[in-house]
Amino acid sequence: MTFTPEISYAEPGGVSLAFDLFQPDGDGPFPFVLCIHGGGWISGEKEGMHEVAAMFTEHGFAAACVQYRLAPLHPFPAAVEDIYAAITFLRAESERLKLDKSRFASFGNSAGGHLAAMAGVSKFNDSKVQAAVAICPITDLTDPHGQHFPVSLGFLEQFMGQPYEGSEDLYRAASPLHQVQNGQPPFLLVHGEADDIVPFGQSVALAQILEENGVPVELHLLPGEGHGLSWQAWAWTERTVVDFLKRTLA
C-alpha cells in the first residue's frame, strides 16, 4: 500500500483543502472510493477515515480521505461544492494518480453519508460517481421539526446557515432525496433501526424514491443498532460495502 498525505485539490475563498490518498500496490488504474467523514457538518477531520480507506486498499480499491469546509463558518452549499470539486480534481488527475475514472464511488457515514449521497445525485458530469454508499445519512432536510429528532436541529441550522422557515427551497436543494432522477448510479444504504440521531426513515424514504425513479438501490436496516454502529455491525457493514462496490464497479 502507498499512502500520500495532503494532496491539495482546491482553495475556495482562500481556504486550502486537501485529501489523503491510499493506493494498493501495483500499476493500476484502480477503482476508487472517496471517503467522507461525518461530524454533523460542523466537526470531524479526514484522518478519521484513514482506517476504512486502508481497508478498501486491501480489496484492490484506491481511496481518498477528503477534507471539506465545515459549518457554521462555511454553510451550505460549501461542503457539497467541496466534495464535487474533489471528485472533479481526482477525475482530471486520474491518470497521474492511477485511478480508473470510470469506476468512482462515494462513501460516508452520518453527515458524510449525506455528502456521499449528494455525490450520487450530482447532475454535473465532472463530479459524478458510479456508485454511492451512505451509512446512517440524513437524506431530506425539509420540514426539520417534523422529520428530525430535536438533537439534530442545531446541526441542521448550522449547516444551512439559516432557519428553515423562509428558506424552504434552500433546504430542498440540500436534500439528496429531492435531487433524485432516472439514470443516477446504484446506491447502498445502511441504517440502524435504533438510531436516535438520524431517523432510519430517512434511508427508507431515499430508497423508495430511488426505486420509483428506476435507480438500483440496496437498503439494509440493522435491528437494535444506533447511530454509532457496534463493532460487529460495522464489520458486517464493511464487508457488505466491499461486496457492493466490487459488483457495482466490476
C-alpha positions as CSV (number, residue, x, y, z in Angstrom):
1,M,0.0,0.0,0.0
2,T,1.1,3.5,-0.8
3,F,0.0,6.5,1.4
4,T,0.3,10.1,0.1
5,P,-1.0,12.7,2.6
6,E,-2.1,16.3,2.0
7,I,-2.7,16.4,-1.8
8,S,-4.2,19.9,-2.4
9,Y,-7.3,19.9,-4.6
10,A,-9.0,23.3,-4.2
11,E,-8.7,26.7,-2.4
12,P,-12.2,28.2,-2.2
13,G,-12.2,31.7,-0.7
14,G,-8.6,31.2,0.3
15,V,-9.3,28.0,2.3
16,S,-6.8,25.3,1.4
17,L,-8.4,21.9,1.0
18,A,-6.6,18.5,0.7
19,F,-7.1,14.8,0.7
20,D,-5.0,11.8,1.8
21,L,-4.6,9.1,-0.8
22,F,-4.3,5.4,-0.2
23,Q,-3.3,3.2,-3.2
24,P,-2.9,-0.6,-3.4
25,D,0.4,-1.9,-4.7
26,G,0.5,-2.3,-8.5
27,D,0.3,-0.2,-11.6
28,G,-3.5,0.4,-11.7
29,P,-5.6,2.0,-12.7
30,F,-7.6,1.2,-9.6
31,P,-11.3,1.6,-8.8
32,F,-11.7,4.5,-6.4
33,V,-13.6,5.4,-3.3
34,L,-13.9,8.9,-1.9
35,C,-14.2,8.6,1.9
36,I,-16.2,11.4,3.5
37,H,-16.1,11.9,7.3
38,G,-19.1,12.7,9.5
39,G,-19.4,15.1,12.4
40,G,-22.7,16.9,11.8
41,W,-21.1,19.1,9.1
42,I,-19.5,21.1,11.9
43,S,-16.7,18.9,13.1
44,G,-14.6,15.9,12.1
45,E,-11.4,15.5,10.1
46,K,-10.3,13.5,7.1
47,E,-7.9,11.4,9.3
48,G,-10.9,9.9,10.9
49,M,-11.5,7.9,7.6
50,H,-7.9,6.5,7.4
51,E,-8.8,3.1,8.8
52,V,-11.7,2.5,6.4
53,A,-9.6,3.8,3.4
54,A,-6.8,1.4,4.3
55,M,-9.4,-1.4,4.4
56,F,-10.5,-0.5,0.9
57,T,-6.9,-0.9,-0.4
58,E,-6.8,-4.4,0.9
59,H,-9.6,-5.2,-1.6
60,G,-8.0,-3.5,-4.6
61,F,-9.5,0.0,-4.3
62,A,-7.7,3.3,-4.1
63,A,-9.3,5.6,-1.6
64,A,-9.0,9.2,-0.6
65,C,-10.0,10.8,2.7
66,V,-11.2,14.2,1.8
67,Q,-11.2,17.5,3.8
68,Y,-14.1,19.9,3.3
69,R,-15.2,23.2,4.7
70,L,-17.2,23.0,8.0
71,A,-20.2,24.9,9.2
72,P,-21.2,27.2,10.7
73,L,-18.3,29.3,9.3
74,H,-19.0,27.8,5.9
75,P,-22.7,26.9,5.5
76,F,-24.4,25.0,2.6
77,P,-23.5,24.7,-0.2
78,A,-19.8,24.9,0.8
79,A,-19.3,21.3,1.8
80,V,-21.2,19.9,-1.2
81,E,-19.2,22.2,-3.5
82,D,-16.0,20.9,-2.0
83,I,-17.0,17.2,-2.5
84,Y,-17.8,18.0,-6.1
85,A,-14.5,19.8,-6.5
86,A,-12.6,16.9,-5.1
87,I,-14.2,14.4,-7.5
88,T,-13.6,16.8,-10.4
89,F,-9.9,17.1,-9.4
90,L,-9.5,13.4,-9.0
91,R,-11.1,12.7,-12.4
92,A,-8.8,15.3,-14.0
93,E,-5.7,13.7,-12.3
94,S,-6.8,10.1,-12.6
95,E,-4.0,9.0,-15.0
96,R,-1.3,10.5,-12.8
97,L,-2.9,9.0,-9.6
98,K,-3.5,5.6,-11.2
99,L,-7.3,5.9,-10.8
100,D,-9.9,4.4,-13.1
101,K,-12.2,7.4,-13.6
102,S,-15.0,5.1,-15.0
103,R,-15.2,3.4,-11.5
104,F,-15.6,6.1,-8.9
105,A,-17.6,5.7,-5.7
106,S,-18.5,7.9,-2.8
107,F,-18.7,6.6,0.8
108,G,-19.7,8.4,4.0
109,N,-21.2,8.0,7.4
110,S,-23.8,10.4,9.0
111,A,-23.1,13.9,7.7
112,G,-20.5,12.2,5.4
113,G,-23.3,9.9,4.3
114,H,-25.4,12.9,3.3
115,L,-22.5,14.2,1.3
116,A,-21.8,10.8,-0.3
117,A,-25.5,10.8,-1.3
118,M,-25.2,14.3,-2.8
119,A,-22.3,13.0,-4.9
120,G,-24.6,10.2,-6.0
121,V,-27.2,12.6,-7.3
122,S,-24.8,15.2,-8.8
123,K,-26.0,16.5,-12.1
124,F,-22.6,17.7,-13.2
125,N,-20.6,15.3,-15.4
126,D,-17.2,16.0,-13.8
127,S,-18.4,15.3,-10.3
128,K,-20.5,12.2,-10.9
129,V,-19.7,8.9,-9.3
130,Q,-20.6,5.4,-10.5
131,A,-21.8,4.2,-7.0
132,A,-22.8,5.9,-3.7
133,V,-22.7,4.4,-0.2
134,A,-24.4,6.2,2.6
135,I,-24.3,5.0,6.2
136,C,-27.0,6.5,8.6
137,P,-27.4,9.5,6.3
138,I,-29.8,12.5,6.5
139,T,-31.4,12.5,3.1
140,D,-34.2,15.0,3.4
141,L,-33.6,18.3,5.2
142,T,-37.0,19.7,4.6
143,D,-39.6,20.0,7.4
144,P,-36.8,19.6,10.0
145,H,-39.2,19.9,13.0
146,G,-41.5,17.2,11.7
147,Q,-38.9,14.8,10.3
148,H,-35.9,15.0,12.7
149,F,-35.1,14.5,16.3
150,P,-34.5,17.6,18.4
151,V,-30.9,16.7,18.8
152,S,-30.3,17.2,15.1
153,L,-32.0,20.6,14.7
154,G,-29.0,22.6,15.8
155,F,-26.7,20.8,13.4
156,L,-29.1,21.3,10.5
157,E,-29.4,25.1,11.1
158,Q,-25.7,25.5,11.5
159,F,-25.1,23.5,8.3
160,M,-27.7,25.5,6.4
161,G,-26.8,28.9,7.9
162,Q,-30.4,30.0,8.4
163,P,-33.7,28.7,9.8
164,Y,-35.9,26.5,7.7
165,E,-38.8,29.0,7.7
166,G,-38.3,31.3,4.7
167,S,-35.5,29.1,3.3
168,E,-37.6,26.1,2.2
169,D,-36.1,26.0,-1.3
170,L,-32.6,26.0,0.0
171,Y,-33.2,23.1,2.4
172,R,-34.8,21.2,-0.5
173,A,-31.7,21.9,-2.7
174,A,-29.5,20.4,0.2
175,S,-31.6,17.2,0.3
176,P,-30.4,14.2,-1.8
177,L,-33.9,12.8,-1.8
178,H,-35.2,15.8,-3.7
179,Q,-32.4,15.6,-6.3
180,V,-33.1,12.0,-7.4
181,Q,-33.8,11.4,-11.1
182,N,-33.6,8.5,-13.6
183,G,-30.2,7.4,-14.7
184,Q,-28.3,8.0,-11.4
185,P,-25.8,5.4,-10.1
186,P,-26.6,2.5,-7.8
187,F,-26.9,3.3,-4.1
188,L,-26.2,1.2,-0.9
189,L,-27.9,2.5,2.2
190,V,-27.3,1.1,5.7
191,H,-29.1,2.4,8.8
192,G,-29.6,1.3,12.4
193,E,-33.2,1.0,13.4
194,A,-32.4,2.3,16.9
195,D,-30.7,5.4,15.5
196,D,-31.6,8.3,17.9
197,I,-29.7,11.0,15.9
198,V,-31.0,10.4,12.4
199,P,-34.3,8.5,11.9
200,F,-33.9,5.4,9.9
201,G,-36.9,6.5,7.9
202,Q,-34.5,8.9,6.1
203,S,-32.9,6.0,4.4
204,V,-36.2,4.2,3.8
205,A,-37.6,7.4,2.1
206,L,-34.5,7.8,-0.1
207,A,-34.6,4.1,-1.1
208,Q,-38.2,4.4,-2.1
209,I,-37.7,7.4,-4.3
210,L,-34.7,5.8,-5.9
211,E,-36.7,2.7,-6.7
212,E,-39.5,4.9,-8.1
213,N,-37.0,6.5,-10.5
214,G,-35.5,3.2,-11.6
215,V,-32.2,3.7,-9.7
216,P,-30.7,0.5,-8.3
217,V,-30.7,0.6,-4.5
218,E,-29.9,-1.8,-1.7
219,L,-31.3,-0.9,1.7
220,H,-30.2,-2.6,4.9
221,L,-31.9,-1.8,8.2
222,L,-30.0,-3.1,11.2
223,P,-32.2,-4.0,14.2
224,G,-31.0,-2.6,17.6
225,E,-28.2,-0.6,16.1
226,G,-27.9,3.1,16.9
227,H,-26.2,6.0,15.0
228,G,-22.8,4.8,16.0
229,L,-22.8,1.2,14.8
230,S,-21.5,-1.5,17.1
231,W,-18.2,-3.2,16.2
232,Q,-20.0,-6.3,14.9
233,A,-22.4,-4.2,12.8
234,W,-19.6,-2.1,11.4
235,A,-17.5,-5.2,10.5
236,W,-20.6,-6.5,8.7
237,T,-21.2,-3.1,7.0
238,E,-17.6,-3.0,5.7
239,R,-18.0,-6.5,4.2
240,T,-21.3,-5.5,2.6
241,V,-19.9,-2.3,1.2
242,V,-16.9,-4.1,-0.4
243,D,-19.2,-6.7,-1.9
244,F,-21.5,-4.0,-3.3
245,L,-18.6,-2.0,-4.8
246,K,-17.0,-5.0,-6.3
247,R,-20.3,-5.9,-8.0
248,T,-21.2,-2.4,-9.0
249,L,-17.8,-1.2,-10.2
250,A,-16.8,-4.5,-11.8
